[in-house]
Amino acid sequence: MKRIDLKERALISDDGEAILGLDDTGSHACYMIYGIVKPGETGRLVRAGKGHEEIVLAMSGSFELTGACEGTLSEGEAFHITGTASVFLENRGKSDAVYIIAGGHSEDGHHH
């Protein structure tokens, strides 16, 4: 079994996210995203997409949420999002905030 450093991938990516999915696992069943939001960064979009569902977990720091889910998401808290609903994450803190997204296909099905 291959180990993958998602934090390192996120740090070197242009958008602060790293995806563990089909390219790594060969499976369409599920995926995981590791994201880093810099202090003061606004507008990080979370949208599962048609036929998908996601659980978004604040791993460190907290996020101000706008869109389909409003309020503050604190470290250790999570929310569930489906389909084309959108939520924007903002980091109002003084250090990086990290989130994890676990996603997969909904019962409606999404076929490739």
DSSP file (Angstrom, degrees, kcal/mol; ACC not computed):
  #  RESIDUE AA STRUCTURE BP1 BP2  ACC     N-H-->O    O-->H-N    N-H-->O    O-->H-N    TCO  KAPPA ALPHA  PHI   PSI    X-CA   Y-CA   Z-CA
    1    1 A M              0   0    0      0, 0.0     2,-0.3     0, 0.0     0, 0.0   0.000 360.0 360.0 360.0 130.9    0.0    0.0    0.0
    2    2 A K        -     0   0    0     22,-0.1     2,-0.4     1,-0.0    22,-0.0  -0.647 360.0-141.5 -86.0 134.8    1.4    3.4   -1.1
    3    3 A R        -     0   0    0     -2,-0.3     2,-0.4     2,-0.0    -1,-0.0  -0.792  15.1-158.6 -96.3 141.4    1.5    6.3    1.4
    4    4 A I        -     0   0    0     -2,-0.4     2,-1.2    16,-0.0     3,-0.2  -0.977  13.8-142.2-126.5 128.8    0.7    9.7    0.1
    5    5 A D     >  +     0   0    0     -2,-0.4     4,-1.8     1,-0.2     5,-0.1  -0.722  24.2 173.3 -91.0  91.2    1.7   13.0    1.7
    6    6 A L  H  > S+     0   0    0     -2,-1.2     4,-2.6     1,-0.2     5,-0.2   0.840  75.8  58.5 -69.4 -33.4   -1.4   15.2    1.1
    7    7 A K  H  > S+     0   0    0      2,-0.2     4,-2.3     1,-0.2    -1,-0.2   0.941 107.6  46.5 -61.2 -46.4    0.0   18.1    3.2
    8    8 A E  H  > S+     0   0    0      1,-0.2     4,-1.5     2,-0.2    -1,-0.2   0.909 111.9  51.1 -62.9 -42.3    3.1   18.3    1.0
    9    9 A R  H  X S+     0   0    0     -4,-1.8     4,-0.9     1,-0.2    -1,-0.2   0.919 111.2  48.4 -60.1 -43.5    1.0   18.2   -2.1
   10   10 A A  H  < S+     0   0    0     -4,-2.6     3,-0.5     1,-0.2     6,-0.3   0.888 107.7  55.3 -65.1 -39.4   -1.3   21.0   -0.8
   11   11 A L  H  < S+     0   0    0     -4,-2.3    -1,-0.2     1,-0.2    -2,-0.2   0.835 114.0  39.6 -64.3 -32.5    1.7   23.1    0.1
   12   12 A I  H  < S+     0   0    0     -4,-1.5    -1,-0.2    -3,-0.2    -2,-0.2   0.519  96.4  99.6 -96.2  -5.2    3.1   23.0   -3.4
   13   13 A S  S  < S-     0   0    0     -4,-0.9     3,-0.3    -3,-0.5     5,-0.1  -0.419  76.6-126.0 -80.1 158.7   -0.2   23.3   -5.3
   14   14 A D  S    S+     0   0    0      1,-0.2    -1,-0.1    -2,-0.1    -4,-0.1   0.800 108.4  38.6 -70.8 -30.1   -1.4   26.6   -6.7
   15   15 A D  S    S-     0   0    0      2,-0.2    -1,-0.2    22,-0.0    21,-0.1   0.366 109.3-112.6-107.4   5.7   -4.7   26.4   -4.9
   16   16 A G  S    S+     0   0    0     -3,-0.3    20,-2.7    -6,-0.3     2,-0.3   0.655  80.2 111.2  76.5  14.7   -3.7   25.0   -1.5
   17   17 A E  E     -A   35   0A   0     18,-0.2     2,-0.4    -8,-0.1    -2,-0.2  -0.923  45.5-167.4-124.3 149.1   -5.5   21.7   -2.1
   18   18 A A  E     -A   34   0A   0     16,-2.1    16,-2.7    -2,-0.3     2,-0.5  -1.000  12.4-152.1-131.8 135.3   -4.4   18.1   -2.6
   19   19 A I  E     -A   33   0A   0     -2,-0.4     2,-0.7    14,-0.2    14,-0.2  -0.909   7.8-162.4-112.4 131.2   -6.8   15.4   -3.8
   20   20 A L  E     +A   32   0A   0     12,-3.5    12,-2.2    -2,-0.5     2,-0.2  -0.950  51.1 102.6-106.0 110.5   -6.4   11.7   -3.0
   21   21 A G  S >> S-     0   0    0     -2,-0.7     4,-2.9    10,-0.2     3,-1.5  -0.582  75.8 -14.5-157.1-144.4   -8.6   10.0   -5.6
   22   22 A L  H 3> S+     0   0    0      1,-0.3     4,-2.7     2,-0.2     6,-0.1   0.828 123.4  55.5 -48.5 -46.4   -8.8    8.0   -8.8
   23   23 A D  H 34 S+     0   0    0      1,-0.2    -1,-0.3     2,-0.2    -3,-0.1   0.822 119.9  32.7 -61.5 -30.2   -5.2    8.8   -9.9
   24   24 A D  H <4 S+     0   0    0     -3,-1.5    -2,-0.2     3,-0.1    -1,-0.2   0.810 132.9  26.9 -92.8 -35.0   -3.9    7.4   -6.7
   25   25 A T  H  < S-     0   0    0     -4,-2.9    -3,-0.2     2,-0.2    -2,-0.2   0.680  87.6-132.0-105.2 -21.6   -6.4    4.6   -5.8
   26   26 A G  S  < S+     0   0    0     -4,-2.7     2,-0.4    -5,-0.4    -4,-0.2   0.581  71.7 114.9  76.4   9.0   -7.8    3.6   -9.2
   27   27 A S        -     0   0    0     -6,-0.2    -1,-0.3     3,-0.1    -2,-0.2  -0.905  53.6-165.6-119.0 141.1  -11.3    3.9   -7.7
   28   28 A H  S    S+     0   0    0     -2,-0.4    77,-0.1     1,-0.1    -1,-0.1   0.447  74.7  90.6 -92.1  -4.5  -14.2    6.2   -8.4
   29   29 A A  S    S-     0   0    0      1,-0.1    76,-1.0    75,-0.1     2,-0.3   0.866  96.8  -8.3 -66.5 -40.6  -15.9    5.2   -5.1
   30   30 A C  E     - B   0 104A   0     74,-0.2     2,-0.3    -3,-0.1    74,-0.2  -0.956  55.3-167.9-153.2 167.1  -14.5    7.9   -2.9
   31   31 A Y  E     - B   0 103A   0     72,-2.2    72,-2.5    -2,-0.3     2,-0.4  -0.963  10.2-145.8-152.9 165.7  -11.9   10.7   -2.6
   32   32 A M  E     -AB  20 102A   0    -12,-2.2   -12,-3.5    -2,-0.3     2,-0.4  -0.999   7.8-159.4-139.5 140.5  -10.3   12.9    0.1
   33   33 A I  E     -AB  19 101A   0     68,-2.7    68,-2.6    -2,-0.4     2,-0.5  -0.975   2.5-160.9-122.4 134.1   -9.1   16.5   -0.2
   34   34 A Y  E     -AB  18 100A   0    -16,-2.7   -16,-2.1    -2,-0.4     2,-0.4  -0.969  20.4-174.6-111.5 121.9   -6.6   18.2    2.1
   35   35 A G  E     -AB  17  99A   0     64,-2.8    64,-2.3    -2,-0.5     2,-0.5  -0.946  18.3-161.7-127.2 142.8   -6.9   22.0    2.0
   36   36 A I  E     - B   0  98A   0    -20,-2.7     2,-0.5    -2,-0.4    62,-0.2  -0.981   7.0-165.5-119.4 126.1   -4.9   24.8    3.5
   37   37 A V  E     - B   0  97A   0     60,-3.1    60,-2.4    -2,-0.5     3,-0.1  -0.961  18.1-135.7-114.3 121.4   -6.4   28.3    3.7
   38   38 A K    >   -     0   0    0     -2,-0.5     3,-2.2    58,-0.2    53,-0.3  -0.299  38.9 -79.3 -70.8 155.5   -3.9   31.2    4.4
   39   39 A P  T 3  S+     0   0    0      0, 0.0    53,-0.2     0, 0.0    -1,-0.1  -0.312 119.1  13.6 -55.3 133.5   -4.8   33.9    7.0
   40   40 A G  T 3  S+     0   0    0     51,-2.5     2,-0.3    53,-0.3    52,-0.1   0.365  90.7 141.0  81.4  -6.2   -7.1   36.5    5.4
   41   41 A E    <   -     0   0    0     -3,-2.2    50,-2.3    50,-0.2     2,-0.3  -0.525  29.2-174.1 -73.0 133.5   -7.9   34.2    2.4
   42   42 A T        +     0   0    0     -2,-0.3    48,-0.2    48,-0.2    -4,-0.1  -0.851  49.7  35.9-123.8 159.7  -11.6   34.4    1.4
   43   43 A G        +     0   0    0     -2,-0.3     2,-0.7     1,-0.2    47,-0.2   0.689  55.6 164.7  78.9  20.7  -13.8   32.7   -1.1
   44   44 A R  E     -E   89   0B   0     45,-2.0    45,-2.6    -3,-0.2     2,-0.3  -0.631  35.0-137.6 -70.4 115.1  -12.4   29.1   -1.0
   45   45 A L  E     -E   88   0B   0     -2,-0.7     2,-0.5    43,-0.2    43,-0.2  -0.567  21.5-170.3 -82.4 133.2  -15.3   27.3   -2.7
   46   46 A V  E     +E   87   0B   0     41,-2.8    41,-2.1    -2,-0.3     2,-0.3  -0.992  20.9 151.4-120.1 121.6  -16.6   24.0   -1.5
   47   47 A R        -     0   0    0     -2,-0.5    39,-0.1    39,-0.2    37,-0.1  -0.922  33.4-155.6-150.9 121.1  -19.1   22.3   -3.9
   48   48 A A        -     0   0    0     37,-0.5    36,-0.2    -2,-0.3     5,-0.2   0.912  40.3-136.1 -65.8 -43.2  -19.5   18.5   -4.1
   49   49 A G    >   -     0   0    0     34,-3.3     3,-2.1    36,-0.2    34,-0.5  -0.076  38.6 -39.3  99.6 156.8  -20.9   18.5   -7.6
   50   50 A K  T 3  S+     0   0    0      1,-0.3     3,-0.1    32,-0.1    32,-0.0  -0.231 130.3  11.4 -54.0 129.6  -23.8   16.7   -9.3
   51   51 A G  T 3  S+     0   0    0      1,-0.3    55,-2.3    54,-0.1     2,-0.3   0.561 111.5 100.4  79.6   8.6  -24.1   13.1   -8.0
   52   52 A H  E <   -C  105   0A   0     -3,-2.1    31,-2.3    53,-0.3     2,-0.3  -0.869  50.2-162.2-125.8 158.7  -21.6   13.6   -5.2
   53   53 A E  E     -CD 104  82A   0     51,-2.3    51,-2.0    -2,-0.3     2,-0.3  -0.977  11.2-167.8-134.0 148.9  -21.7   14.3   -1.4
   54   54 A E  E     -CD 103  81A   0     27,-2.8    27,-2.7    -2,-0.3     2,-0.5  -0.987  17.5-150.7-138.7 148.6  -19.0   15.6    0.9
   55   55 A I  E     -CD 102  80A   0     47,-2.5    47,-2.3    -2,-0.3     2,-0.5  -0.988  19.6-156.5-113.5 125.2  -18.3   16.0    4.5
   56   56 A V  E     -CD 101  79A   0     23,-3.0    23,-1.8    -2,-0.5     2,-0.4  -0.909   9.9-171.1-108.2 124.2  -16.1   19.0    5.3
   57   57 A L  E     -CD 100  78A   0     43,-3.0    43,-2.4    -2,-0.5     2,-0.8  -0.958  21.7-136.1-119.1 127.9  -14.0   18.8    8.6
   58   58 A A  E     +C   99   0A   0     19,-2.6    18,-3.6    -2,-0.4    41,-0.3  -0.752  24.9 178.5 -79.6 113.5  -12.1   21.7   10.1
   59   59 A M  E     +     0   0A   0     39,-2.4     2,-0.3    -2,-0.8    40,-0.2   0.875  66.8   2.2 -85.9 -41.6   -8.8   20.1   11.2
   60   60 A S  E    S+C   98   0A   0     38,-1.7    38,-1.9    15,-0.1    -1,-0.3  -0.995 117.2   6.0-147.3 146.0   -7.1   23.2   12.5
   61   61 A G  S    S-     0   0    0     -2,-0.3     2,-0.3    36,-0.2    14,-0.2  -0.302  83.7 -88.6  76.9-169.5   -8.2   26.8   12.9
   62   62 A S        -     0   0    0     12,-0.2     2,-0.4    13,-0.1    31,-0.4  -0.939  28.6-144.0-139.2 162.7  -11.7   27.9   12.1
   63   63 A F  E     -F   73   0B   0     10,-2.4    10,-3.2    -2,-0.3     2,-0.5  -0.970  12.0-135.3-130.3 140.1  -13.6   29.1    9.1
   64   64 A E  E     -FG  72  90B   0     26,-2.5    26,-1.4    -2,-0.4     2,-0.4  -0.846  32.2-151.4 -88.5 131.1  -16.3   31.6    8.5
   65   65 A L  E     +FG  71  89B   0      6,-3.8     6,-1.7    -2,-0.5     2,-0.3  -0.862  19.6 174.5-110.8 138.1  -18.9   30.0    6.2
   66   66 A T  E     + G   0  88B   0     22,-1.5    22,-2.9    -2,-0.4     2,-0.4  -0.974  49.0  34.9-135.2 153.7  -21.2   31.7    3.7
   67   67 A G  E    S+ G   0  87B   0     -2,-0.3    20,-0.2    20,-0.2    -2,-0.0  -0.917 120.6   2.4 112.0-134.9  -23.6   30.2    1.2
   68   68 A A  S    S+     0   0    0     18,-3.2     2,-0.4    -2,-0.4    -1,-0.2   0.717 138.7  38.1 -65.0 -21.2  -25.5   27.0    1.7
   69   69 A C  S    S-     0   0    0     17,-0.3     2,-0.3    -3,-0.2    19,-0.3  -0.999  79.4-166.7-131.3 128.7  -24.1   26.8    5.3
   70   70 A E        +     0   0    0     -2,-0.4     2,-0.3    -4,-0.1    -4,-0.2  -0.846  40.2  37.2-118.9 151.8  -23.6   29.9    7.3
   71   71 A G  E    S-F   65   0B   0     -6,-1.7    -6,-3.8    -2,-0.3     2,-0.4  -0.782  91.1 -32.9 117.8-157.2  -21.7   30.7   10.5
   72   72 A T  E     -F   64   0B   0     -2,-0.3     2,-0.7    -8,-0.2    -8,-0.2  -0.893  39.6-157.6-108.8 132.8  -18.4   29.6   12.0
   73   73 A L  E     -F   63   0B   0    -10,-3.2   -10,-2.4    -2,-0.4     2,-0.2  -0.939  22.0-161.2-107.0 109.7  -16.9   26.1   11.6
   74   74 A S    >   -     0   0    0     -2,-0.7     3,-2.7   -12,-0.2   -16,-0.4  -0.483  35.5 -69.5 -91.9 161.2  -14.5   25.5   14.5
   75   75 A E  T 3  S+     0   0    0      1,-0.3   -16,-0.2   -14,-0.2    -1,-0.2  -0.205 123.7  19.5 -48.7 128.3  -11.6   23.0   14.7
   76   76 A G  T 3  S+     0   0    0    -18,-3.6    -1,-0.3     1,-0.3     2,-0.2   0.298 100.7 113.1  90.3  -8.5  -13.1   19.5   15.0
   77   77 A E    <   -     0   0    0     -3,-2.7   -19,-2.6   -19,-0.2    -1,-0.3  -0.637  43.8-172.7 -96.0 156.7  -16.5   20.5   13.6
   78   78 A A  E     -D   57   0A   0    -21,-0.2     2,-0.3    -2,-0.2   -21,-0.2  -0.929  12.1-158.9-142.1 162.6  -17.9   19.3   10.2
   79   79 A F  E     -D   56   0A   0    -23,-1.8   -23,-3.0    -2,-0.3     2,-0.4  -0.966  17.3-128.9-140.9 161.3  -20.8   19.8    7.8
   80   80 A H  E     -D   55   0A   0     -2,-0.3     2,-0.4   -25,-0.2   -25,-0.2  -0.891  24.1-177.5-111.6 136.8  -22.3   17.8    5.0
   81   81 A I  E     -D   54   0A   0    -27,-2.7   -27,-2.8    -2,-0.4     2,-0.3  -0.990   4.0-165.2-136.5 144.8  -22.9   19.2    1.5
   82   82 A T  E >   -D   53   0A   0     -2,-0.4     3,-1.6   -29,-0.2   -29,-0.2  -0.922  45.6 -25.5-130.2 154.8  -24.5   17.6   -1.5
   83   83 A G  T 3  S-     0   0    0    -31,-2.3   -34,-3.3   -34,-0.5   -35,-0.3  -0.097 117.3 -16.3  54.3-133.2  -24.8   18.2   -5.2
   84   84 A T  T 3  S+     0   0    0    -36,-0.2    -1,-0.2   -37,-0.1   -34,-0.1   0.327  92.6 126.9 -95.2   7.4  -24.4   21.8   -6.5
   85   85 A A    <   -     0   0    0     -3,-1.6   -37,-0.5   -36,-0.1     2,-0.4  -0.386  49.7-145.7 -60.5 143.8  -24.9   23.6   -3.2
   86   86 A S        -     0   0    0    -39,-0.1   -18,-3.2   -38,-0.1     2,-0.4  -0.918  20.8-178.0-120.9 142.3  -22.0   26.0   -2.5
   87   87 A V  E     -EG  46  67B   0    -41,-2.1   -41,-2.8    -2,-0.4     2,-0.4  -0.998  15.1-148.6-133.5 137.3  -20.2   27.1    0.6
   88   88 A F  E     -EG  45  66B   0    -22,-2.9   -22,-1.5    -2,-0.4     2,-0.4  -0.904  10.4-148.5-107.7 135.3  -17.3   29.6    0.8
   89   89 A L  E     -EG  44  65B   0    -45,-2.6   -45,-2.0    -2,-0.4     2,-0.4  -0.833  12.8-173.6-103.2 137.8  -14.6   29.3    3.4
   90   90 A E  E     - G   0  64B   0    -26,-1.4   -26,-2.5    -2,-0.4     2,-0.8  -0.999  15.8-148.3-130.8 135.0  -12.8   32.3    4.9
   91   91 A N        +     0   0    0    -50,-2.3   -51,-2.5    -2,-0.4   -50,-0.2  -0.889  21.8 169.0-102.9 106.0   -9.9   32.2    7.3
   92   92 A R        +     0   0    0     -2,-0.8    -1,-0.1   -30,-0.3   -29,-0.1   0.389  49.2 100.6 -94.5   2.1  -10.0   35.2    9.6
   93   93 A G  S    S-     0   0    0    -31,-0.4   -53,-0.3     2,-0.2     4,-0.1  -0.038  81.7-115.3 -78.8-175.5   -7.3   33.8   11.9
   94   94 A K  S    S+     0   0    0    -55,-0.1     2,-0.3     2,-0.1    -1,-0.1   0.379  93.0  43.9-104.2   0.6   -3.6   34.7   12.1
   95   95 A S  S    S-     0   0    0    -57,-0.1    -2,-0.2     1,-0.1   -58,-0.1  -0.900 101.3 -68.1-138.0 168.9   -2.3   31.3   11.0
   96   96 A D        -     0   0    0     -2,-0.3     2,-0.4   -57,-0.1   -58,-0.2  -0.219  43.3-149.2 -55.3 143.5   -3.1   28.7    8.3
   97   97 A A  E     -B   37   0A   0    -60,-2.4   -60,-3.1   -36,-0.1     2,-0.4  -0.951  11.0-154.9-114.6 140.1   -6.4   26.8    8.7
   98   98 A V  E     -BC  36  60A   0    -38,-1.9   -39,-2.4    -2,-0.4   -38,-1.7  -0.932  11.5-177.6-121.2 137.1   -6.7   23.3    7.4
   99   99 A Y  E     -BC  35  58A   0    -64,-2.3   -64,-2.8    -2,-0.4     2,-0.4  -0.926  13.5-150.8-128.4 157.5   -9.7   21.3    6.3
  100  100 A I  E     -BC  34  57A   0    -43,-2.4   -43,-3.0    -2,-0.3     2,-0.5  -0.989   8.5-162.1-123.8 135.2  -10.3   17.7    5.1
  101  101 A I  E     -BC  33  56A   0    -68,-2.6   -68,-2.7    -2,-0.4     2,-0.5  -0.983   2.0-168.1-118.5 126.1  -13.1   16.8    2.7
  102  102 A A  E     +BC  32  55A   0    -47,-2.3   -47,-2.5    -2,-0.5     2,-0.3  -0.962  22.7 168.8-109.3 126.6  -14.2   13.2    2.4
  103  103 A G  E     +BC  31  54A   0    -72,-2.5   -72,-2.2    -2,-0.5     2,-0.3  -0.896  13.5 151.6-138.9 165.2  -16.5   12.6   -0.6
  104  104 A G  E     -BC  30  53A   0    -51,-2.0   -51,-2.3    -2,-0.3     2,-0.2  -0.948  49.4 -52.6-169.8-173.1  -18.1   10.0   -2.8
  105  105 A H  E     - C   0  52A   0    -76,-1.0   -53,-0.3    -2,-0.3     2,-0.1  -0.553  49.2-132.7 -80.4 140.3  -21.0    9.3   -5.0
  106  106 A S    >   -     0   0    0    -55,-2.3     3,-1.5    -2,-0.2     4,-0.1  -0.321  31.9 -98.5 -82.6 172.5  -24.5    9.9   -3.7
  107  107 A E  T 3  S+     0   0    0      1,-0.3    -1,-0.1     2,-0.1    -2,-0.0   0.783 121.4  69.3 -63.2 -26.5  -27.4    7.4   -4.1
  108  108 A D  T 3  S-     0   0    0      1,-0.1    -1,-0.3   -56,-0.0   -56,-0.1   0.791 106.8-135.1 -61.2 -25.5  -28.6    9.3   -7.1
  109  109 A G    <   -     0   0    0     -3,-1.5     2,-0.4   -58,-0.2    -2,-0.1   0.349  19.6-142.4  84.4 144.1  -25.4    8.0   -8.7
  110  110 A H        -     0   0    0     -4,-0.1     2,-0.4   -59,-0.1    -1,-0.1  -0.946  19.6-163.8-140.5 117.2  -22.8    9.6  -10.9
  111  111 A H              0   0    0     -2,-0.4     0, 0.0     1,-0.1     0, 0.0  -0.874 360.0 360.0-112.5 137.0  -21.5    7.5  -13.6
  112  112 A H              0   0    0     -2,-0.4    -1,-0.1     0, 0.0     0, 0.0   0.404 360.0 360.0 -95.9 360.0  -18.3    8.2  -15.6
